[in-house]
Amino acid sequence: MSKVDGLNVDSDHISFRLSLSFQNFLKEPFLVSLRMKQLMILIFSFCVIQAGAQTSSIEAAYKRFPTLPPIQLLLGDSTTKFSKDDISKKKPVLVMLFSPECSHCQHTAEEMLKKKDEIKDIQIVMATMLGLTEMNEFVEKYKLNTLKNVVVGKDIYYLLPPFYDIKNLPFMAFYTKKGNLISVFEGSMPLDKVLQVFKED
């Protein structure tokens, strides 16, 4: 305890107060920085939620344009192209997106060969995003080239996956003879049910 201008001054108390103020001073920038980071995270989260809500509110293209898409496939000979204009207008159409590596797709191909007489009145367009080598091996293995109503090609411009907003394979889109959409289905579907879709239309 000391005396300054007639006042009693506790030097230890002053030292403690100065030390405390200094510590608070050091902490303040950290707290401000932390609060800014929290605020930025909050704003970012809000923007992501808003963007997600806007994206989910936009319908997939096939729903907004419920007719056959502008199909552009490259066939197994690596030269011939198959387009929407080549699709039969006398038969209903099944557009099927597949992968040669997909077990459900392989099973569907096996079933198509077994029930070729039952599906002969449906134009089946099979599209893959994988290479021609894998595609041709798939076609040969399941003898799809013996089915006159089946066309298998590579989606060279990657048009179909975003058009249908595909999440699972195989993906099937059912169309009338006039090219109007009936329905779509993701995943494995027995050919009996495929035929039933067209019968119900």
MOCORHU-V441150 format. One record per helix or strand of 3 or more residues. SS is the DSSP state (a for helix, b for strand). FROM is the first residue (numbers start at 1). TO is the last residue. If there is no record, write none. Layout:
ss=<SS;SS>
from=<FROM;FROM>
to=<TO;TO>
//
This chain:
ss=<b;b;a;a;b;b;a;b;a;b;a;a;b;a;b;b;a>
from=<2;7;11;61;72;81;84;92;103;122;132;144;150;160;171;180;191>
to=<4;9;57;64;74;83;86;97;114;128;141;146;155;164;175;186;200>
//
